[in-house]
Each structure stands twice: as structure tokens, then as C-alpha cells.
Amino acid sequence: MYLLGVDVGTQGTKAVLVDINGNVISEASSEYDVMTPKPNWAEQWPDIWLKASYKVIREIVEKSKVEKKEIIAVAFSGLYGGSGIPVDKEIKPLRPCLIWMDRRAVDETEWVKKNIDKTTLFKITGNYVDSYYGFTKMLWIKNHEPEIWKRIYKFITPKDYVIYHMTNEIAIDYSSAGNIGGIFDLNKLNWSKELCAELGIPLEYLPERIVKSSEIVGRIKKAASENCGLLEGTPVIAGGIDAPVAQLSAGSLYEGEHVAMVGTSMCWGTVNGKDNPVFGLVNFPYVVKDTEKIYTFGGAATAGALAKWYNNQFGSIETIAGKRLGKSPYQILDEEVRDIEPGSKGLIVLPYFMGERSPIWDPYAKGIVFGLSLYHKREHIYKALMEGVAYSLRHNMEEGQNAGLKLNDECLIVGGVSKSTVWVSIFADVTGYKMKKISSNVEAPYGDAFLAGLGVGVIEREEKIKEWVKFTEPILPNLDNKKIYDKYYEIYKKLYDRNMEMFKMV
């Protein structure tokens, strides 16, 4: 018997097939882009997610040589889809989805701050307000696209849009509902009628069916079977937001265990008690023990996205060389910065290239490269970008610690960035935590496959994930490097404090 996990991500969809003991049989991926029509805008048409999902599943089915009847379940995780996709009654998209990265809803955020009591908002939802959250993006559509607003039947998350096309069922899991913020009651685990009324978001625009991440939503329909290659009738499990599912893929079940998922963005989080949400971080139900535990996390809007931006703009040499050598351009960039000393000879980057989430919650924040001189080369800038993301990780960790979160002395790390030993070493040196990587490095799809097993009962206990996950030797912090980074980290924080007002001027 085999289990399939699919993660519908921001810049690509990935899938993994495992046996019921967690051994990886086959993997597949498909990439795509984000539309950024204006600064701080980020949106995607959902059909790219659907096509990519069909493609990777079919590739897995074909190249694994596994009999289709032996694939007993599939689960989906997905990027945080912000507002979700507004669809009409035929479930046709009315406009692109305003994804998590989109920060246009600044006026709506200010309106909420002035009109909704923050204590009430936090007490009900476990969250506050920012243009990151989906409910502010919904308000933006309401205010700026009233003709579309009138035609909305439902807001559907990215992975739930794919699930609908697989099963003809509309549902949302607890983690996805909670991450919308603002309109989800973290205590009652349902939509808040009170806040929906105050915000002017019709309750009927939201999915009625809210389920656990390990629940069977429906089964593969004939048309989907023809498109993806799975047998008609295969159970489809709800899954969840990619960050907590990646947390699960690292074997995290208990308080104190913390995981950095570093891909396009960075989400650092830990499992927390339901009655202990942290103000200033994001809090929503975890993907196992959904009704008892919450996932508390802080996140950087751009992490691996900075490496991709740098390579697109300045990495033509590495791209050409990579093709000749059969390497990724990022492997070559790693080699180029390996001997650059900590601190990049005085360069400090604020990695706020799409505004920023926690802990500063500032949609106006901008990227800064500070300390440039004629001495500096391209590789100094690239390493400073890597270090900037590490400073952001440390900033979020400190926010959690200051709020009383217990953290083990090692941080588990998953995601595409974890493939870079150089970058992981920087994370260790900047934060002072041991960094522990997963041997297979399959991240969220692996957690999806585990949820699929829970959903159909071939896995009986959440604790089984501890037997699935294998780790490499931890990367230890270099304490001499940390002393250097301690100094630059203080400058990093001051750079934001002294520029935050000027960010609003440009």
C-alpha cells in the first residue's frame, strides 16, 4: 500500500509517493510564477495549481511503476491563499487569488485597527490584523471591485480548489480557515458570526464544511481520474496550510519542538497549547490534534525568493555555468560565497522586498542593502541576502521567546533553502541554534502523505511520524561567527527602526 502527498506551493507544486512506513518511492515537481502587476501586489490564477497538480500526480503514477489500486489515498497541502479564490456558483474564478505575499490591503488594515477592538479580535481569533491576513484582502476586493464582490459564491483556498476539481466537494480544513484570521473563532473552531457582521463579510461567502486535516473530503471523480491517473474512487484527504504540514513532516508534535520552513518565504513555528496564542505571531489550529493544539509561527515574506530574484537579475553567469556543469545556479552561488567571511565585509540586508510579516508587521517595509563600498563584489551581496533572512529568523525566534514559548536547543529545518549547507550554517551561526535537516528533504508533501495514512486508517497514531522521519547530523553554530553576527544583528534591527517612517514616503 502507498500514500500520495501533494503540496500546491507558491512557485511550484510537488508530490511524493511513500509506502506506509514512510519510505520515499517517487517524487515529482512542476514550477510556475507569481504575477506581480504592481509593487507589493502578488496574485495567481488557480488553473496553474490545478494543471500542475494533475501533472505531478500523473508523473508519480507513471514513473513509480506502482499499481494504481495500491495508491490508497492522497492528501493536499497548499500555500496560504490569502483571500482565497473568489468563485461564482459554477465554481469559476472571478479574478486571480490574492495570495499571502500580496500586501495591497493597507487601507483596509488601518480601517480594521480603527473600527475593531484589538482585544476582542485577538480573544476570538488568536490573531490581530495585517494586510497579510486573508480577511483584509477580502475587504480590498469588496472596496475596489464591487461588481466582482456581488457575484461571489465562495472564497476557496488554493489546495481546496484543487480538491474540488478532484472530488466535486467544497470544504476547508481548520488550519486553512484559521490562517484567514479576523473571521475564524479559534475557540469555537468555526466562523465568527460577530466579526463577519462587523467586518461586512457575508458568512455565506465562506465554506460551510470545516474539517480536520486528516479527514476524507471526498473521492477522485472520473474526470479527475482521467487527468491525473489515480483510480476513480481514491480517497482525498483535506490536508492543510503548507507551513504546519511541513512542521509535521519534520516530526514535530510537542511544545518546544520548532521548525523553520524556508522556501519562497520563511515560516518558523512551534506547536502550542490552544489557550496560549502569542500576540504578534500567527496562531491557528495545527494539522494533527487539530481541536487541541495550535501552530504558532512567525514568518518572513521573502526568503528563497531573494535568491531567485538575485539569480534572475544578476546570475546569468551562474545560470550558464550551471547548464554546462549540470548544476543548479544556486549550487554555484553557494560555492562563490563559501569563503566570504561572516558579515559580508560590513553589508547588511533588510530582506523586506515584499513588505514584511512578523514581527514588524509592516506592509510599507522595503529592502535595503546597507554598507556598500567599491570593495564589494556580487558574492558579498548574495551572502548578505542570505544573512538578512537569517536575521529575520532570529528576530522571530526572539519574539516567541519573549512571549514565553519554550524552544529546544535545536531547530529543525525543511524547505528548498535547506539544500544549501552554506545557508543552513549561516542560520546556525546567526541564531545560535543547532540546525537539523531531514534526510529525505521532501518537506510538506511528506506530511501530506502521513495525513493521507491517518485519514484512511492505515496509520493509527500521530506519534508514528516520529518513526518515519530521519535526520542528518545537526549543523552546530560557530560561536566565533555568532559574536560577529550578534553585532550586525543589532544594526539590522536599528536599520528598520530608523527607516520605518521613510518607507511610507516611497
Secondary structure, DSSP 8 states (H G I E B T S, - for coil): -EEEEEEE-SSEEEEEEEETT--EEEEEEEE---B-SSTT--EE-THHHHHHHHHHHHHHHHHH---GGGEEEEEEEE---TT-EEE-TT--BSS-EE-TT---THHHHHHHHHHS-HHHHHHHHS----TTSHHHHHHHHHHH-HHHHHH--EEE-HHHHHHHHHHS---EEHHHHHHT-SSEETTTTEE-HHHHHHHT--GGGS-S-EE-TTSEEEE--HHHHHHH---TT-EEE---BHHHHHHHHTT--STEEEEEEESSSEEEEEEEETT---TTSEEEE-SSSTTTEEEEEEEES-SHHHHHHHHHHH-HHHHHHHHHHT--HHHHHHHHHTTS-TTGGG-EEE--TT-B-TTT-BTT---EEES--TT--HHHHHHHHHHHHHHHHHHHHHHHHHTT--EEEEEEEESGGGG-HHHHHHHHHHH--EEEEBSS--HHHHHHHHHHHHHHTSS--GGGHHHH--B---B---HHHHHHHHHHHHHHHHHHHHHHHHHTT-
